[in-house]
Amino acid sequence: EVKKAGLFAKKGIFLGKAYGRYLFLDGYEHLIVFAPTGTGKTTTLTMMNLLTWKESCIVSDIKLQLFSTTSKYRQSIGNKVFLWNPGSREG
């Protein structure tokens, strides 16, 4: 079923790993991850996708972990990176 679904693609949205291979959803689907705090969303899904997805993306990053870890890399591959932090005194 995994192979039939095309999840052994070489690029796309990183989903995880199965049968010793990485799973990617190749396409321009939207992705939302909803799970309780402390379940690994940031490190296992979001971080990996920010490092493998070469196209544009919008990320909600309340703690600024993702921005501080991936923004320089994303700029180095030609992406424009913006930080909007409405909760900060500096904005």
ZAMARGU-4260 file (C-alpha; in steps of 0.2 Angstrom, whole numbers, plus 5000, padded with zeros to 4 digits):
<rodrens>
0) 5000/5000/5000 | 5014/5012/5004 | 5022/5009/4987 | 5005/5010/4978 | 5002/5027/4986
5) 5019/5033/4979 | 5026/5037/4996 | 5044/5031/4991 | 5046/5047/4982 | 5063/5055/4982
10) 5056/5072/4987 | 5041/5080/4994 | 5033/5082/5011 | 5043/5071/5023 | 5031/5059/5032
15) 5042/5047/5041 | 5051/5031/5038 | 5045/5013/5034 | 5054/4997/5028 | 5070/5006/5030
20) 5066/5020/5018 | 5060/5038/5020 | 5042/5042/5015 | 5038/5058/5005 | 5022/5064/4998
25) 5027/5071/4982 | 5016/5085/4977 | 5009/5102/4983 | 4997/5096/4996 | 4994/5106/5012
30) 5000/5099/5028 | 4994/5103/5046 | 5001/5093/5061 | 4990/5093/5076 | 4996/5084/5091
35) 4998/5087/5110 | 5013/5097/5117 | 5029/5086/5119 | 5025/5073/5106 | 5039/5077/5094
40) 5031/5087/5080 | 5044/5100/5079 | 5059/5089/5078 | 5052/5074/5069 | 5041/5082/5056
45) 5043/5101/5054 | 5062/5102/5056 | 5064/5089/5043 | 5052/5097/5031 | 5061/5114/5033
50) 5077/5106/5028 | 5071/5095/5014 | 5057/5105/5006 | 5064/5118/4994 | 5048/5127/4989
55) 5039/5141/4999 | 5031/5138/5016 | 5023/5147/5030 | 5027/5141/5047 | 5019/5145/5064
60) 5034/5145/5076 | 5029/5152/5092 | 5045/5148/5101 | 5056/5153/5087 | 5065/5136/5087
65) 5062/5133/5069 | 5067/5150/5063 | 5084/5150/5073 | 5088/5133/5067 | 5083/5133/5048
70) 5082/5151/5042 | 5101/5153/5037 | 5100/5136/5028 | 5084/5141/5019 | 5092/5158/5014
75) 5107/5149/5007 | 5096/5139/4995 | 5088/5155/4988 | 5073/5156/4999 | 5068/5173/5006
80) 5065/5171/5025 | 5054/5183/5035 | 5050/5183/5053 | 5034/5191/5060 | 5033/5190/5078
85) 5018/5200/5084 | 5021/5195/5102 | 5038/5204/5103 | 5040/5222/5108 | 5051/5224/5093
90) 5038/5216/5082
</rodrens>
